[in-house]
Amino acid sequence: MSTPPAGGPLLSDRQRLAWLRLLRSENVGPVTFRQLINRFGSAEAALAMLPELAERGDATRRIVIASPDEAERELEKASRFGARFVAVGEPDYPPLMRLMDQPPPLIALKGRADVAQRPVIAIVGARNASLAGIKMARQLAGVLGQAGYAIASGLARGIDTAAHTGSIDTGTIAALAGGLDVPYPPENANLCAEIAERGIVLSEMPFGWAPRARDFPRRNRLVAGLCYGLVVIEAAHRSGSLISARLAGEMGRLVFAVPGSPLDPRAAGTNGLLKDGAILVTDADDILRAIAPLIGAPPPSMEEFDEPADLSATPPPSDAERDRIVEALGPTPVAVDEIIRHTGLHPAQVLTVLLELDLAGRLERHSGGAVSLLAPDL
């Protein structure tokens, strides 16, 4: 089975350190990171500009920038743990994750990198899964693994655990919500260690990071980004598995669901997915038939970092133009294109002001590229 082509050359040690410093600096997420690299050409140049950009965005205090020593310590911690940081353009970066909208610039990875180069299918579902659901997850993972697929999940209790154990012999990938050294839940620490030996564990969070509630949707995004298709087995309404399914659909991945009894609340979410057009699954062949045409097909445009934009012909925004952009923003998310049309300003000027607001901690980014203005702290 073929997968999207491998990435480009490796970062130098100096570049990797600068990338990690930039990514660990305050208010720098994947979108801001990419814009900074495109704007200034390198992470080192972007780091030098962070204080000025945040000040232009009316930051209430000086932005906290990760120091070289802090980044060095994290790199050393990863090395002692047997892990490494892989950049989005490098060959060992999981292929389909490069096709995500704003992929994580760096991921911490431990294990056999070749497992992530296989076609991946994700299996997720309820933490309080039934015995039947657990059995289904193990069986599907085993058959799909024997067919040459790696199985991705989120190391949670229930269905996730069953998916990992069912594919541990053929290749499984665990995406974590916290640092690689803080597996969650704690009772899956041994399973996580075994996956790291025989498959892959990966995370975009710093080492030592204990996962919080807000981190699990980010983990779900990684699971969805890894795969050609995502299978949901038992999910109640408003469950994290439904977030994974929504993210997978937004990325253009196939969404599958195993039906359940209308009397079981754990089947409410999966049955709802089927009503909304998810592919019904009663055995592994349902998945294999749907996925097979995608393997080897030309992938969509790769999400790589662009060449730095030439802004020499575009004057920086004036204070009045900054005010126009800020006035166009509010607590309701709005598309960047709408801001450009409304203000009549050059796209580079609008993006510059949004970048400044982001670094000042005044902007919130939403799915689909929309942005909103955060309310000031009282």
VENMO-V658918 format. One record per backbone hydrogen bond with DSSP energy under -1.0 kcal/mol. CO is the residue of the C=O (numbers start at 1). NH is the residue of the N-H. E is the energy in kcal/mol with one decimal. If there is no record, write none. Layout:
BEGIN
co = (CO & CO)
nh = (NH & NH)
e = (E & E)
END
This chain:
BEGIN
co = (12 & 13 & 14 & 15 & 16 & 17 & 18 & 19 & 20 & 22 & 25 & 29 & 30 & 31 & 32 & 33 & 34 & 35 & 36 & 37 & 38 & 42 & 43 & 44 & 49 & 50 & 51 & 52 & 53 & 54 & 55 & 64 & 67 & 68 & 69 & 70 & 71 & 72 & 73 & 74 & 75 & 76 & 77 & 78 & 79 & 84 & 86 & 87 & 89 & 90 & 96 & 97 & 98 & 105 & 107 & 108 & 109 & 110 & 112 & 115 & 119 & 120 & 121 & 122 & 124 & 126 & 130 & 131 & 132 & 133 & 134 & 135 & 136 & 137 & 138 & 139 & 140 & 141 & 142 & 143 & 144 & 145 & 150 & 151 & 152 & 153 & 158 & 159 & 160 & 161 & 162 & 167 & 171 & 172 & 173 & 174 & 179 & 185 & 186 & 188 & 189 & 190 & 191 & 192 & 193 & 194 & 195 & 199 & 200 & 201 & 202 & 203 & 206 & 209 & 212 & 213 & 215 & 216 & 217 & 218 & 219 & 220 & 221 & 222 & 228 & 229 & 230 & 231 & 232 & 233 & 234 & 235 & 236 & 239 & 240 & 241 & 242 & 243 & 244 & 245 & 246 & 247 & 248 & 249 & 254 & 255 & 256 & 257 & 261 & 264 & 265 & 266 & 267 & 268 & 269 & 270 & 271 & 272 & 273 & 274 & 279 & 283 & 284 & 285 & 286 & 287 & 288 & 291 & 294 & 302 & 311 & 318 & 319 & 320 & 321 & 322 & 323 & 324 & 326 & 330 & 334 & 335 & 336 & 337 & 338 & 339 & 340 & 346 & 347 & 348 & 349 & 350 & 351 & 352 & 353 & 354 & 355 & 356 & 357 & 358 & 362 & 364 & 366 & 370 & 371 & 372)
nh = (16 & 17 & 18 & 19 & 20 & 21 & 22 & 23 & 24 & 25 & 28 & 33 & 34 & 35 & 36 & 37 & 38 & 39 & 40 & 41 & 309 & 46 & 47 & 48 & 53 & 54 & 55 & 56 & 57 & 59 & 58 & 26 & 71 & 72 & 73 & 74 & 75 & 76 & 77 & 78 & 79 & 80 & 81 & 83 & 82 & 109 & 107 & 90 & 8 & 93 & 99 & 100 & 303 & 88 & 86 & 203 & 84 & 201 & 115 & 118 & 150 & 228 & 152 & 231 & 233 & 159 & 134 & 135 & 136 & 137 & 138 & 139 & 140 & 141 & 142 & 143 & 144 & 145 & 146 & 147 & 149 & 148 & 121 & 173 & 123 & 175 & 162 & 163 & 164 & 165 & 166 & 171 & 151 & 200 & 153 & 202 & 182 & 188 & 189 & 192 & 193 & 194 & 195 & 196 & 197 & 198 & 199 & 112 & 174 & 110 & 176 & 108 & 209 & 179 & 215 & 216 & 219 & 220 & 221 & 222 & 223 & 224 & 225 & 226 & 254 & 122 & 256 & 124 & 258 & 126 & 126 & 269 & 239 & 243 & 244 & 245 & 246 & 247 & 248 & 249 & 250 & 251 & 253 & 252 & 230 & 279 & 232 & 281 & 264 & 267 & 268 & 235 & 271 & 272 & 273 & 274 & 275 & 276 & 278 & 277 & 257 & 286 & 288 & 289 & 290 & 291 & 292 & 294 & 297 & 304 & 314 & 322 & 323 & 324 & 325 & 326 & 327 & 328 & 329 & 373 & 371 & 339 & 340 & 341 & 342 & 343 & 344 & 350 & 351 & 352 & 353 & 354 & 355 & 356 & 357 & 358 & 359 & 360 & 362 & 361 & 374 & 372 & 369 & 366 & 334 & 364)
e = (-2.7 & -2.1 & -2.1 & -2.9 & -2.4 & -2.4 & -2.5 & -2.6 & -2.1 & -1.0 & -1.5 & -3.1 & -2.2 & -2.2 & -2.5 & -2.5 & -2.7 & -2.2 & -2.8 & -2.3 & -1.2 & -1.9 & -2.6 & -1.6 & -2.5 & -2.6 & -2.1 & -2.2 & -1.4 & -1.7 & -1.8 & -3.0 & -2.1 & -2.6 & -2.4 & -1.8 & -2.4 & -2.5 & -2.4 & -2.4 & -2.1 & -2.5 & -1.8 & -3.2 & -1.1 & -2.9 & -2.1 & -2.2 & -3.1 & -1.6 & -1.1 & -1.3 & -1.1 & -2.0 & -2.8 & -1.9 & -1.9 & -2.4 & -1.8 & -1.3 & -2.5 & -3.0 & -2.0 & -3.1 & -2.5 & -2.3 & -2.4 & -2.4 & -2.4 & -2.4 & -2.3 & -2.4 & -2.7 & -2.5 & -2.4 & -2.5 & -2.8 & -2.2 & -2.2 & -1.4 & -2.1 & -1.6 & -2.5 & -2.9 & -2.3 & -2.3 & -2.2 & -2.6 & -2.3 & -2.7 & -2.2 & -2.6 & -2.0 & -1.9 & -2.1 & -2.3 & -2.1 & -2.2 & -2.0 & -2.7 & -2.2 & -2.2 & -2.6 & -2.2 & -1.1 & -2.1 & -3.7 & -2.9 & -2.8 & -2.4 & -2.5 & -3.2 & -1.6 & -2.5 & -1.6 & -1.0 & -1.9 & -2.7 & -1.8 & -1.5 & -2.1 & -2.4 & -2.2 & -1.6 & -2.2 & -2.5 & -3.1 & -2.8 & -2.3 & -1.1 & -2.0 & -2.6 & -1.4 & -1.1 & -2.1 & -2.2 & -2.5 & -2.7 & -2.6 & -2.5 & -2.4 & -1.6 & -2.6 & -1.3 & -2.8 & -2.7 & -1.9 & -2.0 & -1.7 & -2.3 & -1.1 & -2.2 & -2.8 & -1.7 & -2.0 & -1.9 & -1.8 & -1.5 & -2.6 & -1.3 & -2.4 & -1.2 & -2.7 & -2.6 & -1.0 & -2.5 & -2.3 & -2.1 & -1.4 & -1.5 & -1.5 & -2.5 & -2.3 & -1.8 & -1.9 & -2.5 & -2.5 & -1.2 & -1.1 & -2.8 & -2.5 & -1.5 & -2.2 & -2.4 & -2.7 & -2.6 & -2.0 & -1.9 & -2.9 & -1.9 & -2.0 & -2.4 & -2.2 & -2.2 & -2.6 & -2.4 & -2.4 & -1.5 & -2.8 & -1.6 & -2.8 & -2.1 & -1.2 & -3.1 & -2.4 & -2.8)
END
